Amino acid sequence: MTAALVPERRLDETFAALADPTRRAILARLAKGEASVKELAEPFTMTQPAISKHLKVLERAGLVERGRDAQRRPCRLVAEPMLAATRWLGDYRRFWEQSYDRLDELLSDG
């Protein structure tokens, strides 16, 4: 794999991880601070092993890290991979803004 594909693969993993509403909810919870798997599972009607599978996807995407605190393994948000996604989306935001500006100009000329 070439070095150019690494950021693209990371972007793919980020978007794939964000595609699931449960994983987005987990990230929203972790944005408030560290939490255990048990704490993350509480608001959902799914088992802790199911939550752990979602966490593994988030870990592979680099969005979550698990630490060690005695018997507890707290999870924490790692937001850096979302910065690349935000930049990528920003390019399209500029495209739409320019498109609307051109449409405004066209409509005001008419």
C-alpha positions in Angstrom: 0.0 0.0 0.0 1.3 3.4 -0.9 1.6 6.3 1.6 -1.1 8.2 -0.4 -3.7 5.4 0.3 -3.2 5.5 4.1 -5.1 8.8 4.7 -7.8 7.7 2.2 -8.2 4.4 4.0 -8.4 6.2 7.3 -11.1 8.4 5.8 -13.0 5.3 4.6 -12.8 3.8 8.1 -13.9 7.0 9.7 -17.0 7.3 7.5 -17.8 3.6 7.8 -17.7 3.9 11.6 -19.8 7.1 11.6 -22.4 5.4 9.3 -24.0 3.6 12.2 -26.3 5.5 14.6 -25.3 3.4 17.6 -21.6 4.2 17.0 -22.5 7.9 16.6 -24.3 7.8 19.9 -21.3 6.2 21.6 -19.1 8.9 20.2 -21.5 11.6 21.5 -21.4 10.0 24.9 -17.6 9.8 24.9 -17.5 13.5 23.9 -18.7 14.1 27.5 -15.9 12.1 29.0 -14.5 8.6 29.5 -16.9 5.7 30.0 -16.7 2.0 30.6 -18.3 -0.5 28.2 -21.0 -1.1 30.8 -21.7 2.6 31.0 -21.8 2.9 27.2 -24.2 0.0 27.0 -26.7 1.4 29.5 -28.9 3.5 27.2 -29.1 0.8 24.5 -31.3 -2.4 24.3 -28.3 -4.5 23.3 -25.7 -6.6 25.2 -22.3 -5.5 26.3 -20.7 -7.8 23.7 -22.7 -6.0 21.0 -21.5 -2.7 22.3 -17.9 -4.1 22.3 -18.3 -5.0 18.6 -19.2 -1.4 17.9 -16.3 -0.2 20.0 -13.9 -2.4 17.9 -15.1 -0.7 14.7 -14.6 2.7 16.4 -11.1 1.6 17.6 -10.1 0.4 14.1 -11.1 3.8 12.7 -8.9 5.4 15.4 -11.9 7.2 16.9 -11.8 5.5 20.3 -9.0 4.3 22.6 -9.4 2.0 25.6 -7.2 2.5 28.6 -6.5 0.6 31.8 -7.6 1.7 35.2 -7.2 -1.2 37.7 -10.0 -3.5 36.7 -11.8 -0.9 34.6 -11.0 -0.3 30.9 -12.4 3.2 30.2 -13.0 4.2 26.7 -12.2 7.7 25.4 -12.9 9.7 22.3 -10.1 10.4 19.8 -11.5 13.2 17.6 -8.5 13.7 15.3 -9.7 11.3 12.5 -12.9 13.4 12.3 -10.8 16.4 11.4 -9.8 14.8 8.1 -13.5 14.0 7.4 -14.4 17.6 8.2 -11.8 18.8 5.8 -13.0 16.5 3.1 -16.6 17.6 3.6 -15.4 21.2 3.7 -14.4 20.9 0.0 -17.9 20.0 -0.9 -19.3 22.8 1.3 -17.3 25.3 -0.7 -18.6 23.7 -3.9 -22.3 24.2 -2.8 -21.6 27.7 -1.5 -20.1 28.7 -4.9 -23.0 27.0 -6.7 -25.6 29.0 -4.7 -23.6 32.2 -5.3 -23.8 31.5 -9.0 -27.5 30.8 -8.8 -28.0 34.1 -6.8 -26.1 36.0 -9.5 -28.2 34.3 -12.2 -31.5 35.1 -10.5 -30.5 38.7 -9.8 -29.6 39.3 -13.4 -33.0 38.0 -14.6 
